[in-house]
Structures are given as structure tokens and as C-alpha cells.
Amino acid sequence: MTANPSILDLILTASIVVQLVMLLLLSASVTSWAIIVRKRRVLREAALGSDDFETNFWSGGDLSAIYKDVTRGGQPAADMAGLFEAGFREFRRLTDQPGMSADQILEGVRRAMHVAQMREMDRLEESLSTLATIGSTSPYVGLFGTVWGIMNSFRGLGNVQSATLAAVAPGISEALIATAMGLFAAIPAVIAYNRYADKVSRLEVRYDSFIEEFFSVVERHAHARSYPQSPQPPGQPSPTQQGVASGRAR
């Protein structure tokens, strides 16, 4: 080994156990960065999509037209639009069935939207547990490699007549690389997990608020359908038709 070995030289000359630890930590780091990049895109799209949908929904447009626009691509809608699609589809299905009470309609709408929300949250939280695992275990894995390397270094001193710093320094240096790699893998994973978990929580609060707001709109129309207050003049839409098809005001 050279007098001043490089980091690559230390890695190549490390024991097989330490090299396996380094390889494991390198794989963990690559995995965490792949998750970080992908989750950043997914959460950004979810936030922007929810912003666009809320703007469209509360602009006073026709609910049926919004539903057609959401389902136009033939693919299941995501983020807040997916909650609306599930709720409005269930509302239309139940109102078309004779004999359905307002409470039955509302219960079906709420259940459909909560199921859609759980699926959306599962999509947003996907791989966050992997980030948490990498962030919490990588330092200990690196520490294991360091302890093993230092143990081998001191064990090798039994074969020499005199122990000098120059004799143990390379072994300790290569062992400490494992600790550095563990921190390199853990720190970005922990930061990303905390940041993304906060964003997911904020989106969940927004989804909860939208479900309650949409439910209040549906509740008025469901009760108007079950208990019409007065006959409508010929050619005029019923309260349910007029309310659901017209815009909402916040």
C-alpha cells in the first residue's frame, strides 16, 4: 500500500466484511435517492393537481361537466379529482336507484370518497417507510463495519513486535469509511422523509376538508331530492337537478 493511500485504495484493501457493508450502504444510498427524486415529482404533481381542481371546482361550473372532464382520459383520476370522481359517481348511481333515502345516499357518497382517499394516501405514502428504514439503520450498519474493521486492525497487531500508529492507521481509516458512508446514506433519507411526510400530512388535511365541503353540497341536494319543498313549474329543473348541475359558492 502507498504511504498516503486514497479512499479507493482503502476500500479495495478492506476486509470482505467491510466491503460488503460498504456495498450495502452504497445500494441503500442509490435506492434512497431514487425514491427522493420520484416522490418529489409525485407530491408536486399531487399538490398542483389539487390546486387546479379546486380552482375549477369552486369556479361555479357544472358538476356534470367537471365529472366528464375528470373522466375524459379513461384513466382513474388522482389527487383531489379522484376523490370527486368517486363521490360524484356514487351520488349519481344512488340517486338513479328508486327508493334510496337521503341518509343512504349520503352514507354511500361518504364511504366512496373515504375509500378513494385511502387509496390516494397509500399512493402518496408509498416508499416513505423505505426512506425511514434507510435513515434509521444506515448509521448502525456503517458503525458495524467500522467496529469490524478496527477489530481486525487490532487483531493484526498481535503478529508484529511493536505497535505503531502507522501500522494501525490504514485499517482504522478503511473502517471509518464505513461510518462515513452510513451517514452519507442516512442524512438525505432522514431529511427527505421528514419533508415528504409533512407534505403528505398537509395533502391529507386538504383532502379531508374537500370531502367535508363536497359532502355538505351533496347533503343539501340529497335532502332536496327526498323532501321537495314545493312543486316546480312546468319546464323548470327540480332543486336537485338545479343544485347539482349549477355552480357552488364558497
C-alpha positions as a Markdown table, in Angstrom:
| # | Residue | x | y | z |
|---|---|---|---|---|
| 1 | Met | 0.0 | 0.0 | 0.0 |
| 2 | Thr | 1.2 | 3.5 | -0.8 |
| 3 | Ala | 2.3 | 5.9 | 2.0 |
| 4 | Asn | -0.8 | 8.0 | 1.5 |
| 5 | Pro | -3.5 | 5.6 | 0.2 |
| 6 | Ser | -6.5 | 7.1 | -1.4 |
| 7 | Ile | -10.1 | 6.4 | -0.3 |
| 8 | Leu | -10.4 | 4.0 | -3.3 |
| 9 | Asp | -7.3 | 2.1 | -2.2 |
| 10 | Leu | -8.6 | 1.8 | 1.4 |
| 11 | Ile | -11.9 | 0.4 | 0.1 |
| 12 | Leu | -10.2 | -2.1 | -2.2 |
| 13 | Thr | -7.9 | -3.3 | 0.6 |
| 14 | Ala | -10.6 | -3.5 | 3.2 |
| 15 | Ser | -11.7 | -6.9 | 4.6 |
| 16 | Ile | -14.5 | -8.7 | 2.8 |
| 17 | Val | -17.0 | -7.9 | 5.6 |
| 18 | Val | -16.3 | -4.2 | 5.5 |
| 19 | Gln | -16.5 | -4.2 | 1.7 |
| 20 | Leu | -19.9 | -5.9 | 1.9 |
| 21 | Val | -21.1 | -3.3 | 4.4 |
| 22 | Met | -19.9 | -0.5 | 2.1 |
| 23 | Leu | -21.7 | -2.2 | -0.9 |
| 24 | Leu | -24.9 | -2.4 | 1.1 |
| 25 | Leu | -24.7 | 1.2 | 2.2 |
| 26 | Leu | -24.0 | 2.3 | -1.4 |
| 27 | Ser | -27.1 | 0.4 | -2.6 |
| 28 | Ala | -29.1 | 2.0 | 0.2 |
| 29 | Ser | -27.9 | 5.4 | -0.8 |
| 30 | Val | -28.8 | 4.9 | -4.5 |
| 31 | Thr | -32.2 | 3.5 | -3.5 |
| 32 | Ser | -33.0 | 6.4 | -1.2 |
| 33 | Trp | -32.0 | 9.0 | -3.9 |
| 34 | Ala | -34.2 | 7.2 | -6.5 |
| 35 | Ile | -37.1 | 7.4 | -4.0 |
| 36 | Ile | -36.4 | 11.0 | -3.2 |
| 37 | Val | -36.5 | 12.1 | -6.8 |
| 38 | Arg | -39.6 | 10.1 | -7.6 |
| 39 | Lys | -41.5 | 11.2 | -4.5 |
| 40 | Arg | -40.7 | 14.8 | -5.2 |
| 41 | Arg | -42.3 | 14.5 | -8.6 |
| 42 | Val | -45.3 | 12.6 | -7.3 |
| 43 | Leu | -46.0 | 15.0 | -4.4 |
| 44 | Arg | -45.5 | 18.1 | -6.6 |
| 45 | Glu | -48.0 | 16.7 | -9.2 |
| 46 | Ala | -50.5 | 15.9 | -6.4 |
| 47 | Ala | -50.3 | 19.4 | -4.9 |
| 48 | Leu | -50.5 | 21.2 | -8.3 |
| 49 | Gly | -53.3 | 18.9 | -9.5 |
| 50 | Ser | -55.3 | 19.6 | -6.3 |
| 51 | Asp | -54.8 | 23.3 | -6.8 |
| 52 | Asp | -56.0 | 23.2 | -10.4 |
| 53 | Phe | -59.0 | 21.0 | -9.5 |
| 54 | Glu | -60.0 | 23.2 | -6.5 |
| 55 | Thr | -59.9 | 26.3 | -8.7 |
| 56 | Asn | -62.1 | 24.6 | -11.3 |
| 57 | Phe | -64.5 | 23.1 | -8.8 |
| 58 | Trp | -65.2 | 26.3 | -6.9 |
| 59 | Ser | -65.4 | 28.5 | -10.0 |
| 60 | Gly | -69.1 | 27.8 | -10.2 |
| 61 | Gly | -69.0 | 25.4 | -13.2 |
| 62 | Asp | -71.4 | 22.5 | -13.9 |
| 63 | Leu | -70.6 | 19.4 | -11.7 |
| 64 | Ser | -71.6 | 17.0 | -14.5 |
| 65 | Ala | -69.2 | 18.9 | -16.9 |
| 66 | Ile | -66.4 | 18.7 | -14.3 |
| 67 | Tyr | -67.1 | 15.0 | -13.9 |
| 68 | Lys | -66.9 | 14.4 | -17.6 |
| 69 | Asp | -63.7 | 16.4 | -17.8 |
| 70 | Val | -62.1 | 14.4 | -14.9 |
| 71 | Thr | -63.0 | 11.1 | -16.5 |
| 72 | Arg | -62.3 | 12.1 | -20.1 |
| 73 | Gly | -58.9 | 10.4 | -20.4 |
| 74 | Gly | -60.4 | 7.0 | -19.5 |
| 75 | Gln | -57.8 | 6.6 | -16.7 |
| 76 | Pro | -58.7 | 6.8 | -12.9 |
| 77 | Ala | -58.2 | 10.3 | -11.7 |
| 78 | Ala | -55.6 | 11.0 | -9.0 |
| 79 | Asp | -55.3 | 13.5 | -6.1 |
| 80 | Met | -58.4 | 15.6 | -5.3 |
| 81 | Ala | -60.0 | 14.9 | -8.6 |
| 82 | Gly | -60.0 | 11.2 | -7.8 |
| 83 | Leu | -62.0 | 11.9 | -4.6 |
| 84 | Phe | -64.5 | 14.0 | -6.5 |
| 85 | Glu | -64.8 | 11.3 | -9.2 |
| 86 | Ala | -65.6 | 8.6 | -6.6 |
| 87 | Gly | -68.1 | 10.7 | -4.7 |
| 88 | Phe | -70.0 | 12.1 | -7.6 |
| 89 | Arg | -70.1 | 8.8 | -9.4 |
| 90 | Glu | -71.6 | 7.2 | -6.3 |
| 91 | Phe | -74.0 | 10.1 | -5.9 |
| 92 | Arg | -75.3 | 9.7 | -9.4 |
| 93 | Arg | -75.6 | 5.9 | -9.1 |
| 94 | Leu | -77.6 | 6.0 | -5.9 |
| 95 | Thr | -79.9 | 8.9 | -6.9 |
| 96 | Asp | -80.8 | 6.8 | -10.0 |
| 97 | Gln | -82.0 | 4.0 | -7.8 |
| 98 | Pro | -85.6 | 4.3 | -6.7 |
| 99 | Gly | -86.4 | 4.1 | -3.0 |
| 100 | Met | -83.0 | 5.4 | -1.8 |
| 101 | Ser | -83.3 | 7.7 | 1.2 |
| 102 | Ala | -81.1 | 10.8 | 1.7 |
| 103 | Asp | -79.2 | 9.1 | 4.5 |
| 104 | Gln | -78.4 | 6.1 | 2.3 |
| 105 | Ile | -77.2 | 8.3 | -0.5 |
| 106 | Leu | -75.0 | 10.3 | 1.9 |
| 107 | Glu | -73.6 | 7.3 | 3.6 |
| 108 | Gly | -72.7 | 5.8 | 0.2 |
| 109 | Val | -71.0 | 9.0 | -1.0 |
| 110 | Arg | -69.0 | 9.4 | 2.2 |
| 111 | Arg | -67.9 | 5.8 | 2.1 |
| 112 | Ala | -66.8 | 6.0 | -1.6 |
| 113 | Met | -64.8 | 9.2 | -1.0 |
| 114 | His | -63.1 | 7.8 | 2.0 |
| 115 | Val | -62.1 | 4.7 | 0.1 |
| 116 | Ala | -60.7 | 6.8 | -2.7 |
| 117 | Gln | -58.8 | 8.9 | -0.1 |
| 118 | Met | -57.3 | 5.8 | 1.5 |
| 119 | Arg | -56.1 | 4.7 | -1.9 |
| 120 | Glu | -54.7 | 8.1 | -2.7 |
| 121 | Met | -52.9 | 8.3 | 0.7 |
| 122 | Asp | -51.4 | 4.8 | 0.1 |
| 123 | Arg | -50.1 | 6.0 | -3.2 |
| 124 | Leu | -48.6 | 9.1 | -1.7 |
| 125 | Glu | -47.0 | 7.3 | 1.2 |
| 126 | Glu | -45.5 | 4.6 | -0.9 |
| 127 | Ser | -41.8 | 4.1 | -0.2 |
| 128 | Leu | -41.7 | 6.6 | 2.6 |
| 129 | Ser | -41.2 | 3.7 | 5.0 |
| 130 | Thr | -38.2 | 2.7 | 3.0 |
| 131 | Leu | -36.7 | 6.1 | 3.4 |
| 132 | Ala | -37.4 | 5.9 | 7.2 |
| 133 | Thr | -35.7 | 2.5 | 7.4 |
| 134 | Ile | -32.6 | 3.6 | 5.5 |
| 135 | Gly | -32.3 | 6.8 | 7.6 |
| 136 | Ser | -32.6 | 4.9 | 10.9 |
| 137 | Thr | -30.5 | 1.9 | 10.1 |
| 138 | Ser | -27.7 | 3.1 | 7.9 |
| 139 | Pro | -25.6 | 4.7 | 10.7 |
| 140 | Tyr | -25.7 | 1.4 | 12.6 |
| 141 | Val | -24.8 | -0.6 | 9.6 |
| 142 | Gly | -21.8 | 1.7 | 9.0 |
| 143 | Leu | -20.9 | 1.5 | 12.6 |
| 144 | Phe | -20.9 | -2.3 | 12.4 |
| 145 | Gly | -18.4 | -2.1 | 9.5 |
| 146 | Thr | -16.2 | 0.3 | 11.5 |
| 147 | Val | -16.2 | -1.9 | 14.6 |
| 148 | Trp | -15.3 | -4.9 | 12.5 |
| 149 | Gly | -12.5 | -3.1 | 10.6 |
| 150 | Ile | -11.0 | -1.8 | 13.8 |
| 151 | Met | -11.3 | -5.2 | 15.4 |
| 152 | Asn | -9.3 | -6.7 | 12.5 |
| 153 | Ser | -6.7 | -4.0 | 12.8 |
| 154 | Phe | -6.0 | -4.5 | 16.4 |
| 155 | Arg | -6.1 | -8.3 | 16.0 |
| 156 | Gly | -3.4 | -7.9 | 13.3 |
| 157 | Leu | -1.2 | -6.2 | 15.9 |
| 158 | Gly | -0.6 | -9.5 | 17.6 |
| 159 | Asn | 1.6 | -10.6 | 14.7 |
| 160 | Val | 4.0 | -7.6 | 15.0 |
| 161 | Gln | 6.8 | -7.0 | 17.5 |
| 162 | Ser | 5.9 | -3.3 | 18.1 |
| 163 | Ala | 2.6 | -1.5 | 17.6 |
| 164 | Thr | 2.9 | 1.9 | 15.8 |
| 165 | Leu | 0.4 | 4.4 | 14.6 |
| 166 | Ala | 1.5 | 3.7 | 11.0 |
| 167 | Ala | 0.6 | 0.1 | 11.5 |
| 168 | Val | -3.0 | 0.6 | 12.6 |
| 169 | Ala | -3.8 | 3.8 | 10.8 |
| 170 | Pro | -4.7 | 2.2 | 7.4 |
| 171 | Gly | -7.0 | -0.3 | 9.0 |
| 172 | Ile | -8.8 | 2.3 | 11.1 |
| 173 | Ser | -9.1 | 4.6 | 8.1 |
| 174 | Glu | -10.7 | 2.0 | 6.0 |
| 175 | Ala | -13.1 | 1.1 | 8.8 |
| 176 | Leu | -14.1 | 4.7 | 9.4 |
| 177 | Ile | -15.1 | 4.9 | 5.7 |
| 178 | Ala | -18.0 | 2.6 | 6.5 |
| 179 | Thr | -19.3 | 5.1 | 9.2 |
| 180 | Ala | -19.0 | 7.9 | 6.7 |
| 181 | Met | -20.9 | 6.0 | 4.1 |
| 182 | Gly | -23.6 | 5.2 | 6.6 |
| 183 | Leu | -24.0 | 8.8 | 7.4 |
| 184 | Phe | -24.0 | 9.7 | 3.7 |
| 185 | Ala | -26.9 | 7.3 | 3.1 |
| 186 | Ala | -28.8 | 8.2 | 6.3 |
| 187 | Ile | -28.8 | 12.0 | 6.3 |
| 188 | Pro | -30.5 | 12.6 | 2.9 |
| 189 | Ala | -33.0 | 9.9 | 3.7 |
| 190 | Val | -34.0 | 11.4 | 7.1 |
| 191 | Ile | -34.3 | 14.9 | 5.7 |
| 192 | Ala | -36.4 | 13.7 | 2.7 |
| 193 | Tyr | -38.6 | 11.5 | 4.9 |
| 194 | Asn | -39.4 | 14.4 | 7.3 |
| 195 | Arg | -40.1 | 16.8 | 4.4 |
| 196 | Tyr | -42.2 | 14.4 | 2.4 |
| 197 | Ala | -44.1 | 13.1 | 5.4 |
| 198 | Asp | -45.1 | 16.7 | 6.2 |
| 199 | Lys | -46.3 | 17.3 | 2.6 |
| 200 | Val | -48.3 | 14.1 | 2.7 |
| 201 | Ser | -49.9 | 15.2 | 6.0 |
| 202 | Arg | -50.8 | 18.6 | 4.5 |
| 203 | Leu | -52.4 | 16.9 | 1.5 |
| 204 | Glu | -54.4 | 14.6 | 3.7 |
| 205 | Val | -55.8 | 17.7 | 5.6 |
| 206 | Arg | -56.7 | 19.2 | 2.3 |
| 207 | Tyr | -58.5 | 16.0 | 1.2 |
| 208 | Asp | -60.4 | 15.8 | 4.5 |
| 209 | Ser | -61.5 | 19.4 | 4.1 |
| 210 | Phe | -62.6 | 18.8 | 0.5 |
| 211 | Ile | -64.6 | 15.7 | 1.4 |
| 212 | Glu | -66.5 | 17.6 | 4.1 |
| 213 | Glu | -67.2 | 20.6 | 1.7 |
| 214 | Phe | -68.3 | 18.3 | -1.1 |
| 215 | Phe | -70.4 | 16.3 | 1.3 |
| 216 | Ser | -72.2 | 19.4 | 2.5 |
| 217 | Val | -73.1 | 20.2 | -1.1 |
| 218 | Val | -74.3 | 16.7 | -1.8 |
| 219 | Glu | -76.2 | 16.7 | 1.5 |
| 220 | Arg | -78.4 | 19.6 | 0.5 |
| 221 | His | -79.2 | 18.1 | -2.8 |
| 222 | Ala | -79.9 | 14.6 | -1.3 |
| 223 | His | -82.4 | 16.1 | 1.1 |
| 224 | Ala | -84.0 | 18.3 | -1.6 |
| 225 | Arg | -84.5 | 15.2 | -3.6 |
| 226 | Ser | -86.1 | 13.3 | -0.8 |
| 227 | Tyr | -88.2 | 16.1 | 0.6 |
| 228 | Pro | -89.1 | 18.5 | -2.2 |
| 229 | Gln | -90.5 | 21.7 | -0.7 |
| 230 | Ser | -92.8 | 22.8 | -3.5 |
| 231 | Pro | -93.9 | 21.7 | -6.9 |
| 232 | Gln | -91.8 | 23.1 | -9.8 |
| 233 | Pro | -93.4 | 25.0 | -12.7 |
| 234 | Pro | -93.5 | 23.0 | -15.9 |
| 235 | Gly | -90.2 | 23.1 | -17.7 |
| 236 | Gln | -88.2 | 24.1 | -14.6 |
| 237 | Pro | -85.5 | 21.9 | -13.2 |
| 238 | Ser | -86.0 | 20.3 | -9.8 |
| 239 | Pro | -84.0 | 21.6 | -6.8 |
| 240 | Thr | -81.7 | 18.6 | -7.0 |
| 241 | Gln | -81.1 | 19.0 | -10.7 |
| 242 | Gln | -80.6 | 22.7 | -10.4 |
| 243 | Gly | -78.3 | 22.5 | -7.5 |
| 244 | Val | -76.1 | 19.7 | -8.7 |
| 245 | Ala | -75.8 | 21.0 | -12.2 |
| 246 | Ser | -75.2 | 24.6 | -11.2 |
| 247 | Gly | -72.1 | 26.1 | -9.6 |
| 248 | Arg | -71.3 | 26.3 | -6.0 |
| 249 | Ala | -70.4 | 29.3 | -4.0 |
| 250 | Arg | -68.0 | 29.1 | -1.1 |
